[in-house]
Amino acid sequence: MAVFRSSNILANYNFPLIAALAVSMESSVTDILTLKNEKHTWYPASIASLERHLSFLISKNDFFDEKEAHPIKKNISYSLQYIEFLNRVLNDISLSSVLVTQNIKSFVVHGAAVLEAIFNFLVVSKGHGKELTWKNINTHLSPEYSLNNVKYKNETNIKFKLKKPIKSQMTFDQLAKKIESKK
């Protein structure tokens, strides 16, 4: 178990974070998460517990085997645990406005990552994932030309048909629109 022993060095700097946290440096890492004047160490929901809950939504199906579903659950669990930590920081530690803003930005980014992973799983699992049947091998551009004093340029894509369609990653916006249209 890791031990953090720089409390004496950091204590000399009077940081608000140091004042807010009871950093018991001779103890385990989880003791670092004990706030001053609290008796119990706080710890976010375990990854195993979050994965069990997510197993009701994310599991093997016709489009995802267990080797593909498991990392999705794992990544969502990591993000959810981090979001829980960020929430605890916002609620329990006096932060400057800059740190509050940075914390909220992280909250939004990780929350969006959770939504994107869930949206992707749902869209693909319902057979609505994006597939490519053609692969672009070359692009030809024409020289610029004018018609009725308007300038134009042509672009021609040379493609070949794939023997078997391949999965293609959808953007967050495409996933959200697909979810919205399938309500």
KEGU-171185 format. One record per residue (C-alpha): residue number from 1; residue in three letters; x, y, z. Coordinates in Angstrom, 2 decimals, decimal comma. Example, Ala and Ser with C-alpha at 12.3 -4.5 7.8 and 13.67 -1.06 7.14 Angstrom:
2
   n res       x       y       z
   1 ALA   12,30   -4,50    7,80
   2 SER   13,67   -1,06    7,14
// end
This chain:
183
   n res       x       y       z
   1 MET    0,00    0,00    0,00
   2 ALA    1,36    3,42   -0,93
   3 VAL    2,38    5,84    1,79
   4 PHE    2,49    9,60    1,22
   5 ARG    5,05   11,31    3,48
   6 SER    5,37   14,88    2,23
   7 SER    2,95   16,42    4,77
   8 ASN    5,67   18,35    6,60
   9 ILE    6,90   19,93    3,37
  10 LEU    3,40   20,85    2,18
  11 ALA    2,25   22,06    5,60
  12 ASN    4,75   24,92    5,38
  13 TYR    2,85   26,43    2,45
  14 ASN   -0,59   27,04    4,05
  15 PHE   -2,56   25,83    1,02
  16 PRO   -6,39   25,76    1,56
  17 LEU   -6,42   22,16    0,35
  18 ILE   -3,87   21,18    2,99
  19 ALA   -5,89   22,97    5,65
  20 ALA   -9,09   21,23    4,52
  21 LEU   -7,69   17,71    4,39
  22 ALA   -6,52   15,74    7,38
  23 VAL   -3,58   14,18    5,69
  24 SER   -2,41   11,38    7,90
  25 MET    0,81   10,77    6,02
  26 GLU    1,96    7,75    7,97
  27 SER   -1,22    5,84    7,04
  28 SER   -2,58    4,28    3,92
  29 VAL   -3,77    6,25    0,90
  30 THR   -7,44    5,91    1,89
  31 ASP   -6,72    7,78    5,12
  32 ILE   -5,80   10,78    2,97
  33 LEU   -9,49   10,95    2,06
  34 THR  -10,50   11,67    5,67
  35 LEU  -11,52   15,28    6,16
  36 LYS  -10,62   17,17    9,32
  37 ASN  -13,13   16,77   12,13
  38 GLU  -14,57   13,61   10,57
  39 LYS  -14,12   10,22   12,16
  40 HIS  -14,67    8,04    9,10
  41 THR  -12,64    7,72    5,96
  42 TRP  -14,66    8,45    2,86
  43 TYR  -14,19    6,24   -0,15
  44 PRO  -16,18    6,29   -3,40
  45 ALA  -18,24    3,34   -4,62
  46 SER  -15,95    0,48   -5,58
  47 ILE  -15,26   -0,33   -9,21
  48 ALA  -16,58   -3,87   -8,63
  49 SER  -19,87   -2,50   -7,27
  50 LEU  -20,27   -0,07  -10,17
  51 GLU  -19,52   -2,84  -12,66
  52 ARG  -22,19   -5,06  -11,08
  53 HIS  -24,77   -2,29  -11,48
  54 LEU  -23,69   -1,62  -15,06
  55 SER  -23,98   -5,34  -15,88
  56 PHE  -27,76   -4,88  -15,98
  57 LEU  -27,32   -2,50  -18,92
  58 ILE  -24,04   -3,53  -20,53
  59 SER  -23,52   -7,20  -21,23
  60 LYS  -22,79   -9,61  -24,05
  61 ASN  -25,25   -9,48  -26,94
  62 ASP  -25,39  -10,06  -30,71
  63 PHE  -23,15   -7,05  -31,35
  64 PHE  -20,74   -7,18  -28,37
  65 ASP  -19,02  -10,24  -27,00
  66 GLU  -17,88  -10,29  -23,36
  67 LYS  -14,35   -9,21  -24,34
  68 GLU  -15,84   -6,03  -25,85
  69 ALA  -18,49   -5,36  -23,17
  70 HIS  -16,18   -5,76  -20,18
  71 PRO  -13,84   -2,81  -20,99
  72 ILE  -16,87   -0,58  -21,59
  73 LYS  -18,19   -1,38  -18,09
  74 LYS  -14,72   -0,89  -16,64
  75 ASN  -14,19    2,52  -18,26
  76 ILE  -17,64    3,76  -17,28
  77 SER  -17,01    2,56  -13,72
  78 TYR  -13,71    4,45  -13,55
  79 SER  -15,38    7,63  -14,78
  80 LEU  -18,31    7,28  -12,40
  81 GLN  -15,97    6,78   -9,45
  82 TYR  -13,99    9,87  -10,48
  83 ILE  -17,19   11,91  -10,85
  84 GLU  -18,18   10,84   -7,33
  85 PHE  -14,78   12,03   -6,10
  86 LEU  -15,14   15,36   -7,93
  87 ASN  -18,56   15,83   -6,35
  88 ARG  -17,10   15,16   -2,92
  89 VAL  -14,35   17,73   -3,55
  90 LEU  -16,93   20,34   -4,62
  91 ASN  -19,12   19,70   -1,58
  92 ASP  -16,49   19,33    1,12
  93 ILE  -13,50   21,50    0,26
  94 SER  -13,40   25,27    0,01
  95 LEU  -11,95   25,91   -3,41
  96 SER  -11,05   29,10   -5,23
  97 SER  -13,35   30,07   -8,10
  98 VAL  -10,70   28,88  -10,58
  99 LEU  -10,50   25,44   -8,96
 100 VAL  -14,31   25,21   -8,79
 101 THR  -14,47   26,00  -12,51
 102 GLN  -11,77   23,43  -13,34
 103 ASN  -13,52   20,85  -11,17
 104 ILE  -16,86   21,47  -12,91
 105 LYS  -15,18   21,22  -16,32
 106 SER  -13,76   17,83  -15,34
 107 PHE  -17,20   16,81  -14,07
 108 VAL  -18,78   17,72  -17,43
 109 VAL  -16,05   16,03  -19,52
 110 HIS  -16,19   12,77  -17,56
 111 GLY  -20,00   12,86  -17,46
 112 ALA  -20,07   13,27  -21,23
 113 ALA  -17,65   10,33  -21,57
 114 VAL  -20,05    8,16  -19,54
 115 LEU  -23,00    9,21  -21,69
 116 GLU  -21,05    8,62  -24,91
 117 ALA  -20,05    5,10  -23,84
 118 ILE  -23,62    4,22  -22,85
 119 PHE  -25,07    5,78  -26,01
 120 ASN  -22,56    3,89  -28,18
 121 PHE  -23,38    0,59  -26,49
 122 LEU  -27,14    1,15  -26,85
 123 VAL  -27,01    2,29  -30,48
 124 VAL  -24,73   -0,54  -31,62
 125 SER  -26,63   -3,13  -29,53
 126 LYS  -29,87   -2,21  -31,28
 127 GLY  -28,25   -2,69  -34,70
 128 HIS  -28,11    1,03  -35,48
 129 GLY  -24,34    1,42  -35,43
 130 LYS  -22,55    3,03  -38,33
 131 GLU  -21,01    0,62  -40,82
 132 LEU  -18,77    1,30  -43,77
 133 THR  -19,37   -0,66  -46,95
 134 TRP  -17,06    1,39  -49,18
 135 LYS  -13,43    2,37  -48,59
 136 ASN  -11,94    5,52  -50,08
 137 ILE   -8,66    4,80  -51,90
 138 ASN   -8,03    8,05  -53,79
 139 THR   -9,37   11,55  -54,34
 140 HIS   -8,99   13,61  -57,51
 141 LEU   -9,47   17,37  -57,59
 142 SER  -10,33   19,21  -60,76
 143 PRO   -8,84   22,54  -61,63
 144 GLU  -10,95   25,56  -60,74
 145 TYR  -13,39   26,65  -63,43
 146 SER  -16,15   29,26  -63,86
 147 LEU  -19,77   29,03  -64,95
 148 ASN  -21,85   32,22  -65,12
 149 ASN  -19,15   34,09  -63,17
 150 VAL  -19,31   31,58  -60,29
 151 LYS  -16,16   29,59  -59,49
 152 TYR  -16,36   25,83  -59,04
 153 LYS  -14,10   22,91  -58,29
 154 ASN  -14,91   19,19  -58,46
 155 GLU  -13,75   16,48  -56,08
 156 THR  -14,01   12,85  -57,12
 157 ASN  -13,55   10,05  -54,62
 158 ILE  -12,43    6,65  -55,85
 159 LYS  -13,78    3,88  -53,60
 160 PHE  -13,95    0,13  -53,58
 161 LYS  -16,67   -2,01  -52,05
 162 LEU  -15,65   -3,98  -48,97
 163 LYS  -16,38   -7,69  -48,92
 164 LYS  -17,80   -7,33  -45,44
 165 PRO  -19,02   -4,07  -43,83
 166 ILE  -16,86   -2,81  -40,96
 167 LYS  -17,96   -0,99  -37,81
 168 SER  -17,25    2,71  -37,80
 169 GLN  -17,10    4,92  -34,73
 170 MET  -19,87    7,51  -34,49
 171 THR  -19,35   10,97  -33,03
 172 PHE  -21,04   11,96  -29,78
 173 ASP  -23,42   14,18  -31,75
 174 GLN  -24,35   11,34  -34,14
 175 LEU  -24,96    9,01  -31,19
 176 ALA  -27,13   11,57  -29,37
 177 LYS  -29,20   12,22  -32,51
 178 LYS  -29,62    8,47  -33,08
 179 ILE  -30,80    7,99  -29,47
 180 GLU  -33,19   10,93  -29,79
 181 SER  -34,67    9,61  -33,05
 182 LYS  -35,27    6,13  -31,60
 183 LYS  -37,32    7,22  -28,55
// end
